[in-house]
Amino acid sequence: MKGKTVNILTFLTLLIFSLGYTQNIEIDSLYTKLKNAPTAIDSIALYSEIAEITTNIDPNEAILLSEKLLLLSEKNSNLLGIATAYNIIGASNVYLSNHNSAIDYLNKGLEIAENNNLNTIKASIYNHLGKVHRFKSNHYVALKYYDKAIAISKELNNTPQIAECLKNISILYTLVNEYDTSIELLDSALVIHKKIMTNMELSLSKKTWRLLTPTKGFLHPPFLHLKKYTVMKTL
């Protein structure tokens, strides 16, 4: 089990840095598209995407982008844009440890999503609510939100969101010392990530050169908690 854990951690560390480099390139491309966006709907979609990518790279910048998204969405009565803005502001406040503000914004987004059947954004909001309650050590409440998020994600066949939920639930089990359950959940998340990479025709072996390029951000590497598992298993 120890060797398996180390292999998973190594793989995911490479994945994190590779995706970080890709995100920086993607943001530049999206900003270029934003400057030439032909309609308000296009601008809303681009602001949403840029802000979401920026959340774990620079939460403060993500909040500023989301505030612009919120104003534009309200001006155009775009409920999905409004809910998305609240979701990203809430998620960014999670990373900034402003937990009460995060819950307030996430609940605003959730109310809009629930009243208008915006299930995709609702799953994301549930996931972020689970995360903030995990940080507040409300483990039972966190699991309840994660379960809601993963149920909706399965209905929508949103595999990236399913993997994200599995990863977050695994962290929860690590915090209560259920390491075997945690690693099983991470195994499941890893299988999904591999499928996503295959579908995108990505190969880590061909992209390891990206590690030579400094990557800004990644304040919260999503699989860092595996180190705790590895240490515990070797004591």
C-alpha positions as MATLAB code, in Angstrom:
seq = 'MKGKTVNILTFLTLLIFSLGYTQNIEIDSLYTKLKNAPTAIDSIALYSEIAEITTNIDPNEAILLSEKLLLLSEKNSNLLGIATAYNIIGASNVYLSNHNSAIDYLNKGLEIAENNNLNTIKASIYNHLGKVHRFKSNHYVALKYYDKAIAISKELNNTPQIAECLKNISILYTLVNEYDTSIELLDSALVIHKKIMTNMELSLSKKTWRLLTPTKGFLHPPFLHLKKYTVMKTL';
ca = [
       0.000    0.000    0.000;
       2.850    2.396    0.832;
       4.411    2.066   -2.615;
       1.036    2.538   -4.242;
       0.467    5.709   -2.233;
       3.831    7.144   -3.243;
       3.140    6.370   -6.911;
      -0.225    8.121   -6.776;
       1.304   11.142   -5.040;
       4.097   11.362   -7.623;
       1.661   11.122  -10.519;
      -0.646   13.754   -9.092;
       2.214   16.115   -8.272;
       3.266   15.999  -11.929;
      -0.334   16.509  -12.971;
      -0.739   19.549  -10.716;
       2.282   21.370  -12.120;
       1.490   20.414  -15.708;
      -2.064   21.695  -15.392;
      -0.793   24.867  -13.718;
       1.338   25.717  -16.727;
      -1.583   24.959  -19.041;
      -3.884   27.206  -17.007;
      -1.567   30.207  -17.351;
      -1.530   29.791  -21.132;
      -5.298   29.316  -21.208;
      -5.951   32.494  -19.203;
      -3.911   34.585  -21.647;
      -5.889   33.134  -24.534;
      -9.212   33.803  -22.799;
      -8.306   37.431  -22.073;
      -7.594   37.891  -25.774;
     -11.014   36.477  -26.621;
     -12.642   38.680  -23.969;
     -11.287   41.842  -25.595;
     -12.991   40.833  -28.836;
     -16.179   39.335  -27.388;
     -19.018   40.157  -29.812;
     -21.898   39.990  -27.310;
     -22.601   40.390  -23.601;
     -23.373   36.670  -23.373;
     -19.916   35.881  -24.743;
     -18.333   38.273  -22.242;
     -20.251   36.666  -19.376;
     -19.092   33.197  -20.416;
     -15.472   34.337  -20.721;
     -15.459   36.230  -17.413;
     -16.895   33.101  -15.781;
     -14.197   30.868  -17.207;
     -11.307   33.213  -16.412;
     -12.511   33.841  -12.860;
     -12.982   30.132  -12.202;
      -9.481   29.269  -13.415;
      -8.020   32.133  -11.368;
      -9.698   31.073   -8.112;
      -6.901   28.854   -6.786;
      -4.126   30.849   -8.476;
      -5.031   34.316   -7.179;
      -8.265   34.379   -5.127;
      -8.257   38.172   -4.787;
      -8.043   38.596   -8.555;
     -10.803   36.012   -8.964;
     -13.045   38.093   -6.697;
     -12.408   41.243   -8.755;
     -13.203   39.366  -11.962;
     -16.344   37.890  -10.411;
     -17.544   41.322   -9.318;
     -17.276   42.454  -12.956;
     -19.086   39.277  -13.965;
     -21.812   39.994  -11.415;
     -22.396   43.547  -12.667;
     -22.511   42.438  -16.293;
     -24.822   39.517  -15.498;
     -27.210   41.667  -13.463;
     -27.307   44.250  -16.255;
     -28.297   41.521  -18.713;
     -30.549   39.561  -16.314;
     -28.347   36.496  -16.755;
     -29.169   34.270  -13.781;
     -26.484   31.702  -14.549;
     -23.866   34.453  -14.628;
     -25.111   35.863  -11.316;
     -25.071   32.449   -9.618;
     -21.628   31.737  -11.057;
     -20.272   35.048   -9.762;
     -21.531   34.329   -6.244;
     -20.104   30.811   -6.451;
     -16.636   31.988   -7.471;
     -16.576   34.814   -4.908;
     -17.565   32.275   -2.277;
     -14.932   29.769   -3.401;
     -12.256   32.473   -3.445;
     -13.143   33.450    0.111;
     -12.708   29.811    1.112;
      -9.097   29.966   -0.090;
      -8.659   33.282    1.746;
     -10.019   31.679    4.961;
     -12.951   34.119    5.054;
     -15.292   31.271    5.882;
     -18.386   33.193    6.961;
     -18.248   35.428    3.884;
     -17.756   32.336    1.743;
     -20.899   30.716    3.143;
     -22.927   33.902    2.617;
     -21.947   34.216   -1.051;
     -22.331   30.502   -1.739;
     -25.819   30.485   -0.233;
     -26.786   33.448   -2.435;
     -25.654   31.515   -5.477;
     -27.357   28.350   -4.263;
     -30.706   30.114   -3.864;
     -30.583   31.328   -7.470;
     -29.450   27.923   -8.733;
     -32.180   26.041   -6.858;
     -34.946   28.416   -7.944;
     -33.946   28.208  -11.602;
     -32.833   24.567  -12.000;
     -29.214   25.511  -12.671;
     -27.942   22.068  -11.714;
     -24.407   22.362  -13.063;
     -23.593   25.403  -10.961;
     -25.552   23.947   -8.035;
     -23.216   20.944   -7.905;
     -20.202   23.259   -7.826;
     -21.727   25.362   -5.041;
     -22.473   22.256   -2.959;
     -18.866   21.162   -3.432;
     -17.550   24.533   -2.220;
     -19.950   24.528    0.736;
     -18.553   21.127    1.639;
     -15.035   22.519    1.448;
     -15.703   25.529    3.679;
     -17.417   23.355    6.298;
     -14.462   20.974    6.161;
     -12.167   23.893    6.956;
     -14.488   24.797    9.835;
     -14.179   21.171   11.070;
     -17.893   20.549   10.493;
     -17.131   17.164    8.975;
     -20.656   15.757    8.978;
     -22.064   18.891    7.322;
     -19.222   18.866    4.797;
     -19.946   15.255    3.835;
     -23.634   16.080    3.379;
     -22.787   18.805    0.859;
     -20.212   16.645   -0.930;
     -22.786   13.865   -1.284;
     -25.259   16.313   -2.830;
     -22.591   17.581   -5.217;
     -21.553   14.123   -6.356;
     -25.179   12.990   -6.813;
     -25.924   15.896   -9.171;
     -22.597   15.448  -10.963;
     -23.396   11.789  -11.627;
     -26.817   12.730  -13.017;
     -25.117   15.180  -15.380;
     -22.241   12.771  -16.122;
     -19.859   15.575  -15.147;
     -16.752   13.447  -14.648;
     -14.337   16.264  -13.657;
     -16.753   17.364  -10.924;
     -17.171   13.751   -9.770;
     -13.393   13.403   -9.446;
     -13.202   16.688   -7.543;
     -15.889   15.521   -5.115;
     -14.179   12.164   -4.571;
     -10.913   13.947   -3.842;
     -12.574   16.261   -1.336;
     -14.373   13.403    0.400;
     -11.059   11.550    0.638;
      -9.544   14.548    2.426;
     -12.452   14.420    4.853;
     -11.736   10.767    5.657;
      -8.056   11.574    6.132;
      -8.981   14.166    8.746;
     -10.818   11.505   10.765;
      -7.934    9.022   10.339;
      -9.797    6.738    7.925;
      -6.765    6.419    5.661;
      -7.764    3.241    3.813;
     -11.097    4.759    2.783;
      -9.308    7.946    1.784;
      -6.889    6.159   -0.521;
      -9.701    4.119   -2.103;
     -11.535    7.327   -2.959;
      -8.351    8.818   -4.395;
      -7.862    5.707   -6.504;
     -11.327    6.276   -7.962;
     -10.571    9.946   -8.586;
      -7.289    9.014  -10.251;
      -9.028    6.597  -12.632;
     -11.338    9.415  -13.719;
      -8.430   11.839  -14.155;
      -6.625    9.315  -16.345;
      -9.714    8.920  -18.532;
     -10.056   12.687  -18.851;
      -6.410   12.990  -19.839;
      -6.807   10.225  -22.407;
      -9.858   11.903  -23.894;
      -7.938   15.167  -24.145;
      -5.035   13.277  -25.738;
      -2.683   14.424  -23.002;
       0.410   12.530  -21.970;
       2.371   13.441  -18.874;
       5.462   11.709  -20.223;
       5.475   14.109  -23.181;
       4.831   17.155  -21.032;
       7.289   16.776  -18.153;
       9.344   19.592  -19.692;
       6.646   21.906  -18.425;
       7.963   21.351  -14.920;
      10.950   23.484  -15.906;
       8.644   26.483  -16.239;
       7.798   28.197  -12.923;
       4.114   27.881  -12.119;
       2.409   30.680  -10.247;
      -0.165   29.742   -7.668;
      -1.485   26.379   -6.529;
      -1.841   27.530   -2.962;
      -3.751   24.375   -2.108;
      -2.377   21.336   -4.022;
      -5.440   19.091   -4.068;
      -3.686   15.853   -3.199;
      -1.162   17.161   -0.682;
      -2.942   15.378    2.161;
      -1.621   12.075    0.809;
       1.697   12.977    2.413;
       0.039   12.601    5.793;
      -1.229    9.184    4.804;
       2.230    8.121    3.623;
       3.868    9.331    6.841;
       1.312    7.564    9.025;
       1.794    4.306    7.140;
       5.574    4.430    7.554;
       5.614    5.143   11.311;
];
